[in-house]
């Protein structure tokens, strides 16, 4: 039995998942080392990595949510709107005298409501997830302006202290020009993001739900014949995605401390790009949140390299992101195609 299970794992989609993840990790480290050699400066300091994590903690979480849905063969482009709605709602709630705990529960509640509605419509009414999540995105953006038309800044003292709280790592710091040691600093949101990555990784790797997500994304008809509840699995994928979007919204607020109707604009596209770069296939059945994590870091590294090169205009980042995304899509197609030919030859 153990040998059979080992063979099934080798032949299953996880093999492709691990291969694409390894390629992404190698490319990330290669790019970063190259940046250290050519540009030096901030790239030589560990704080550069931590700054990338601090600025992209919310994106890491929402990219994990997209990875979960995409593995199951779906898509969710409402996550950016959910983040925007969560941020504005929490700011208004905190400024009205609410506590940090109730604000966190509000964020989870908004994510849960979205997940229940969208999951039901996609899984049980069999409406295309792109259409449902597109409607959800517009609804969330519209609701944000209803909550508050004007930009809002958090005035809650307790939350401001939470925002300013950072974890210091002295041994990864650097010595400033004046001779004083500047420790590396990590925001609390990064810890939350890493916990989410680990939790989703364990869920996908070791639970029945995780295996069902891969099976449904790989071939829903085969999954149905194996006795897997396809509708319930799709429902859970959207529920998890929206819940994580709620968490991402709260982490986003901890980083920015303000809310407006343009928060997280393009977050869903960046999350999809990070997932694809990390080795997740839009067709479903292949993906890993560890790869998605490095997909976010790769995307951020590209943007930092472009900025450091002196190309500070925003369209250069869009051009490089699009080129990198196309490169990874082509790379995935070539690698998986060659892998399929080798299996047939054997």
Legacy VTK file of the C-alpha trace (Angstrom):
# vtk DataFile Version 3.0
C-alpha trace
ASCII
DATASET POLYDATA
POINTS 346 float
0.000 0.000 0.000
2.790 2.434 0.886
4.581 1.772 -2.413
1.335 2.315 -4.354
0.718 5.628 -2.611
4.271 6.754 -3.336
3.853 5.906 -7.019
0.533 7.750 -7.211
2.112 10.858 -5.721
4.935 10.737 -8.235
2.533 10.389 -11.149
-0.053 12.875 -9.810
-0.280 16.629 -10.223
1.936 17.239 -7.190
4.952 16.232 -9.264
4.253 19.046 -11.711
3.511 21.346 -8.781
6.878 20.691 -7.180
8.688 21.090 -10.495
7.142 24.482 -11.289
7.658 25.640 -7.695
11.347 24.717 -7.865
11.761 26.664 -11.111
10.173 29.758 -9.516
12.368 29.550 -6.407
15.526 29.179 -8.510
14.572 32.134 -10.710
13.837 34.308 -7.660
17.178 33.591 -5.993
18.987 33.979 -9.318
17.368 37.370 -9.921
18.051 38.577 -6.395
21.709 37.499 -6.466
22.079 39.209 -9.834
20.556 42.387 -8.364
23.005 42.197 -5.452
25.952 41.880 -7.840
24.897 44.569 -10.336
23.122 47.173 -8.189
24.334 46.314 -4.673
23.165 49.007 -2.255
19.932 48.086 -0.518
19.865 44.632 -2.110
22.878 43.690 0.036
21.000 44.335 3.276
18.605 41.755 4.782
16.223 44.640 5.534
15.497 44.809 1.788
13.877 41.376 1.986
11.938 42.409 5.073
10.782 45.614 3.386
9.489 43.527 0.493
7.601 41.378 2.982
6.290 44.391 4.919
4.958 46.038 1.761
3.426 42.845 0.343
2.060 40.981 3.375
-1.542 41.555 2.254
-0.672 40.520 -1.319
0.878 37.279 -0.062
-2.349 36.422 1.772
-4.644 37.262 -1.144
-2.345 35.411 -3.560
-2.780 32.327 -1.344
-6.530 32.778 -1.646
-6.316 32.920 -5.451
-4.065 29.866 -5.488
-6.661 27.878 -3.535
-9.421 28.778 -6.009
-7.267 28.289 -9.091
-6.113 24.842 -7.951
-9.795 23.903 -7.869
-10.186 25.192 -11.428
-11.938 28.464 -10.566
-11.105 32.159 -10.324
-11.979 34.984 -7.939
-11.421 38.579 -9.045
-13.497 40.081 -6.225
-10.677 39.894 -3.662
-9.407 43.416 -4.356
-12.884 44.840 -3.836
-13.306 42.816 -0.631
-10.015 44.180 0.707
-11.139 47.730 -0.109
-14.497 47.238 1.618
-12.892 45.628 4.669
-10.351 48.435 5.051
-12.927 51.231 4.850
-15.414 49.426 7.103
-12.766 48.756 9.752
-11.511 52.359 9.678
-15.021 53.745 10.166
-15.720 51.177 12.878
-12.520 51.964 14.786
-13.033 55.732 14.532
-16.585 55.258 15.841
-15.222 53.731 19.057
-14.949 50.085 18.088
-12.224 47.810 19.418
-9.446 46.057 17.507
-11.093 42.690 18.190
-14.467 43.751 16.799
-12.720 45.294 13.767
-10.959 41.986 13.119
-14.272 40.134 13.471
-15.880 42.628 11.082
-13.167 41.902 8.507
-13.714 38.158 8.865
-17.483 38.658 8.737
-17.318 40.529 5.424
-15.056 37.847 3.973
-17.344 35.090 5.266
-20.448 36.723 3.781
-18.760 37.060 0.405
-17.553 33.485 0.515
-20.974 32.084 1.379
-22.788 33.990 -1.365
-20.236 33.574 -4.129
-19.483 29.987 -3.195
-23.166 29.068 -3.310
-23.747 30.785 -6.654
-20.684 29.187 -8.254
-20.907 25.707 -6.760
-24.623 25.011 -6.465
-26.139 27.242 -9.151
-23.191 26.531 -11.464
-22.713 30.140 -12.566
-19.316 30.967 -14.054
-16.963 32.095 -11.239
-15.546 34.917 -13.360
-19.002 36.480 -13.778
-19.917 36.070 -10.115
-16.628 37.446 -8.797
-16.740 40.314 -11.318
-20.153 41.301 -9.956
-18.761 40.891 -6.435
-15.871 43.204 -7.228
-18.171 45.984 -8.481
-20.508 45.488 -5.526
-17.666 45.749 -3.004
-16.244 48.874 -4.625
-19.684 50.468 -4.640
-20.340 49.517 -1.013
-17.013 51.096 -0.049
-18.202 54.510 -1.224
-21.461 54.016 0.668
-19.535 53.326 3.873
-17.543 56.522 3.319
-17.093 58.724 0.280
-14.149 60.601 1.790
-10.794 58.946 2.593
-10.521 57.972 6.238
-7.475 57.685 8.494
-7.413 55.545 11.623
-7.550 57.689 14.777
-7.815 54.741 17.192
-4.815 54.936 19.563
-4.685 51.202 20.221
-4.679 50.401 16.518
-2.007 53.025 15.860
0.203 51.310 18.436
-0.492 47.988 16.735
0.579 49.504 13.407
3.784 50.890 14.905
4.653 47.588 16.612
7.467 45.800 14.820
9.521 42.723 15.529
13.216 43.616 15.696
15.938 41.201 14.588
19.276 42.776 15.685
21.581 40.132 14.164
20.161 40.823 10.708
20.556 44.581 11.010
23.255 46.817 9.588
25.624 49.485 10.844
24.630 52.996 9.752
27.072 55.719 8.686
27.082 57.144 12.216
28.197 53.793 13.568
24.952 52.810 15.293
23.326 49.408 14.702
20.000 49.541 12.867
18.125 46.267 13.531
15.997 44.603 10.894
12.296 45.242 11.463
9.333 43.098 10.501
5.694 44.156 10.792
3.102 42.000 12.529
1.266 41.646 9.236
4.216 39.646 7.863
3.842 37.138 10.685
0.139 36.811 9.853
0.977 36.303 6.173
3.538 33.583 6.926
1.082 31.811 9.228
-1.497 31.874 6.408
1.036 30.445 3.930
1.942 27.606 6.299
-1.699 26.887 7.181
-2.843 26.743 3.538
0.193 24.640 2.602
-0.629 22.102 5.318
-4.298 22.121 4.316
-3.511 21.469 0.661
-0.861 18.871 1.404
-2.260 16.824 4.269
-6.056 17.171 4.458
-8.844 15.526 2.520
-10.140 18.927 1.419
-6.738 19.775 -0.054
-6.605 16.524 -2.020
-10.162 17.111 -3.203
-9.233 20.587 -4.461
-6.449 19.124 -6.602
-8.700 16.311 -7.832
-11.577 18.611 -8.819
-9.219 21.054 -10.513
-7.457 18.274 -12.378
-10.609 16.580 -13.673
-13.984 17.246 -12.092
-15.661 14.294 -13.834
-13.058 11.845 -12.574
-13.313 13.370 -9.101
-17.088 12.872 -9.178
-16.652 9.223 -10.174
-14.271 8.764 -7.234
-17.015 9.874 -4.863
-15.774 13.416 -4.235
-18.455 16.011 -3.627
-17.439 18.413 -6.402
-19.981 21.119 -5.564
-19.057 21.211 -1.899
-15.342 21.326 -2.760
-15.863 24.300 -5.076
-17.960 25.994 -2.407
-15.177 25.596 0.162
-12.569 26.944 -2.256
-14.491 30.207 -2.673
-15.260 30.376 1.038
-11.563 30.074 1.901
-10.664 32.639 -0.765
-13.056 35.286 0.549
-12.100 34.640 4.183
-8.444 35.141 3.300
-9.388 38.335 1.441
-10.942 39.565 4.690
-7.732 38.748 6.571
-5.708 40.474 3.838
-7.872 43.580 4.219
-7.127 43.796 7.945
-3.392 43.280 7.323
-3.539 45.936 4.583
-5.049 48.363 7.103
-2.321 47.552 9.637
0.241 48.571 7.034
-1.386 51.722 5.630
-3.601 52.946 8.485
-6.074 54.570 6.097
-8.938 53.686 3.816
-10.270 55.081 0.544
-12.211 53.892 -2.474
-9.016 53.139 -4.429
-7.429 50.786 -1.894
-6.058 47.536 -3.314
-6.705 48.570 -6.914
-5.274 45.832 -9.092
-4.674 43.515 -6.125
-6.576 40.681 -7.792
-4.446 40.953 -10.948
-1.210 41.008 -8.953
-2.418 38.008 -6.957
-3.252 36.049 -10.112
0.116 36.987 -11.630
1.936 35.902 -8.463
0.079 32.589 -8.422
0.910 31.889 -12.058
4.553 32.871 -11.587
4.573 30.564 -8.546
3.517 27.607 -10.687
-0.273 27.569 -10.379
-2.062 26.679 -13.612
-5.247 28.486 -14.645
-6.593 25.143 -15.844
-6.508 23.811 -12.277
-5.024 20.806 -10.527
-1.498 22.212 -10.171
-0.258 24.769 -7.655
1.393 25.358 -4.303
1.280 28.305 -1.910
5.028 28.065 -1.282
5.508 28.695 -4.985
2.942 31.505 -4.763
4.923 33.098 -1.922
8.041 33.118 -4.087
5.901 34.322 -6.977
5.053 37.431 -4.939
8.714 37.907 -4.028
9.784 37.464 -7.659
7.229 40.015 -8.860
8.340 42.482 -6.176
12.012 41.936 -6.993
11.342 42.719 -10.648
9.615 45.978 -9.690
12.495 46.919 -7.365
15.050 46.213 -10.085
13.107 48.368 -12.555
12.915 51.229 -10.039
16.597 50.909 -9.105
17.500 51.016 -12.806
16.008 54.504 -12.971
12.789 53.557 -14.771
10.457 55.074 -12.208
7.487 55.657 -14.497
4.618 53.314 -13.536
4.157 51.914 -17.041
7.627 50.321 -16.928
6.540 48.164 -13.999
3.408 47.150 -15.921
5.483 46.267 -18.978
7.971 44.165 -17.000
5.173 42.446 -15.056
3.390 41.542 -18.277
6.608 40.301 -19.876
7.471 38.209 -16.811
3.984 36.747 -16.673
4.110 35.796 -20.348
7.545 34.253 -19.820
6.320 32.045 -16.978
3.187 30.973 -18.856
5.301 29.929 -21.858
7.818 28.240 -19.544
5.075 26.272 -17.808
3.615 25.164 -21.130
6.993 24.018 -22.471
8.003 22.205 -19.283
4.688 20.385 -18.871
4.491 19.567 -22.570
7.967 18.004 -22.576
7.147 16.180 -19.367
3.997 14.733 -20.934
5.926 13.549 -24.001
8.484 11.800 -21.780
5.746 9.983 -19.861
4.184 8.781 -23.126
7.565 7.625 -24.393
8.064 5.584 -21.237
LINES 1 347
346 0 1 2 3 4 5 6 7 8 9 10 11 12 13 14 15 16 17 18 19 20 21 22 23 24 25 26 27 28 29 30 31 32 33 34 35 36 37 38 39 40 41 42 43 44 45 46 47 48 49 50 51 52 53 54 55 56 57 58 59 60 61 62 63 64 65 66 67 68 69 70 71 72 73 74 75 76 77 78 79 80 81 82 83 84 85 86 87 88 89 90 91 92 93 94 95 96 97 98 99 100 101 102 103 104 105 106 107 108 109 110 111 112 113 114 115 116 117 118 119 120 121 122 123 124 125 126 127 128 129 130 131 132 133 134 135 136 137 138 139 140 141 142 143 144 145 146 147 148 149 150 151 152 153 154 155 156 157 158 159 160 161 162 163 164 165 166 167 168 169 170 171 172 173 174 175 176 177 178 179 180 181 182 183 184 185 186 187 188 189 190 191 192 193 194 195 196 197 198 199 200 201 202 203 204 205 206 207 208 209 210 211 212 213 214 215 216 217 218 219 220 221 222 223 224 225 226 227 228 229 230 231 232 233 234 235 236 237 238 239 240 241 242 243 244 245 246 247 248 249 250 251 252 253 254 255 256 257 258 259 260 261 262 263 264 265 266 267 268 269 270 271 272 273 274 275 276 277 278 279 280 281 282 283 284 285 286 287 288 289 290 291 292 293 294 295 296 297 298 299 300 301 302 303 304 305 306 307 308 309 310 311 312 313 314 315 316 317 318 319 320 321 322 323 324 325 326 327 328 329 330 331 332 333 334 335 336 337 338 339 340 341 342 343 344 345
